[in-house]
Amino acid sequence: MNYRNAVEILASSKDKMRFDNKGQEHAASVIEMMFKYYDEVRMYSGNMNADVTDNQYFMQALNHFLNNNKKLYIFLDDIPNEENQSNALKKILSFENQDNVIVKRASQDFIDELRTIFNGEVYHFAVADDKAYRVEFDAENYKASCSYNKPEKAQILKSIFDNNFF
């Protein structure tokens, strides 16, 4: 069984197991399953890097998610100009005129609050509904800690996100 199939089993069953991912494909698979099995996704990312997000399965899940009026809220460190945007970011921005899809530049207050919970570090993350999370503790190697059903951790991230986003 490959990694993508394994994380799909975890996501579809909302398994409580904590697991790791490493590399671009693993990162794409974990977030793909958030789009596939959850209704509301919050993400904090650098710039929606094409290395991860332009994966075909990621894009299929993102298209389905957006076309079904699910909620997507994104903080980015940088919103690149159009010629430097990933296909995923272009797609997301094309839906942004709706209330359920919002993209903003991360504020300094948000960054400072993340430093307090991550012991001085700032990690990118995704949260789905009030349950699933992916926290990337090594951005260079796309290493992250993940779970599709750890509400206690997901709600902390969601709360910090929402306090600064809305």
N, C-alpha and C positions, 0 to 999 in steps of 0.2 A: 504494500500500500504506500502511495506517495504522500508527501506532507500535506498537499492540498486536500486530498481525500480524507486524511486523518482529521484536519481541522474542520472540515465540513461536518463530520460526524459529531465532533465536540460542539459546534455551533448549532446544528439542527436539534440536538438533544439538550441544549443549554447546560452542558456538563460543567460542574464546578471546578474541574481540574485546572491548576495553574500550569502553563507550559511556556516554553521559550521559542523564539524564532531568531533566525540568523540569515541575513542575506535579503536581496531585493525580492526574489520570488516568494519567500516565506512571508515577508511584510505585505506584499500584494495579496496573498491568499488570506491572511488573517483579516485584513480590512474588507476584502471582497465578501467574506462570510458575514461581516457586520452589515454590509449593504443588503445581503441576501436574506438574512434571518431576523433583522431588527427594523424598527420603524423610525428611529430617531438616532442620528449619528452626529457627534461633536468631534471635531478634529483640531488639533494644534500641530501645524506643520511648518517647515521652512518655506517652501514655495510649491508644494505638490509636485515634487520631483518626478520627471518622466521616467527615470530609471525604475521606479516602483509603479507609478500609476498608469503608465501606458501599456501595461500587461493586458492582453486580450480578455482574460476572464474578469479582471478588475473592471475594465471598461464595460463589459456586458452587464455586470452586477450594478455598476454605477448608473448606467442608462436605465435599467429596470427600476432602480430605486427612485431616480428623479422623475421618471415617467409615471410613477404611481403616487406622486405627491407626498412622498415621505419627507421628513424634516432633516435638513443638513445644515449645520452651522460650523463655520470654519474660521479659525484664527490662523493667519500666516505671518511669518517674520517679514516676508517680502512678497509683494504682488507684482510679478514681472510684467513688463510690457508684452503686448500680444504676441509678437514674434518669438518671445522667449518662454511662452507658457506651454506647459504640457497639454496634451489633448484632453486629459481629465479636467484640468483647471479651466480650459476653454469651454468644455461642456457644462461644468458647474456654473460658470459665470453667465452662460446663455440662459440659465434657469433663475438667475438671481433676482429678477424683477418680481418674483413671487415671495410671499411672506415665509414660506417654508424653506427657502434656500438663501442663506446670508453668508457673505464672505467679508471679513474685516482684517485689517492689519492689527497684529497683537500690540497691546498697549504696554507701556513700561510698568504700570501697576500690576498687570497680569504676570509679566515676566518676574517681577519682584516677589509676588505671592508664590509663584512656582518655586523660586529659590528657597523660600522658607519651608516648603513641604519636601523638597528634594535635597535637603542638606547642602544648599549653596549651588546646586546644579540646575539647569533648565533642560528638561526632557520633553520631546515631542510625544504626543499621545493621541489616542482616539478612545471615545466612550460611546457605547451603543445602549440605548434605552437607559435603564438604571442598573444594568447588570454587567455588561461586557466592557473590557478595557484592553488596551495595548499601550504599554509605556516603553518607549525606545530609549534605553540607557546607553547605547553606543551607536550614535548616528552614522559614523563612518562605515561600520559593518552591519548596520540595520539590525542590531541585536535588541531584542525586546522581551519583556515579561508580559504574558497575556492570560486572560481567562474569559470565557463566555458567560460566566455566572458567578461573579464575586461582587454582589451589590455593595458591600461595605467599602471596598476600594473604588469601585466605579462612581459611587455617589459623592465621594470626596472630590474626585477629579471633576465631575459634572458641576458640583457646587462652586468650585473655584472658577471654572469656565463661565458659568452663568452669571456669577457676581460681576464679572468683568466684561461680559459680552452684551448683556441686555440692560 
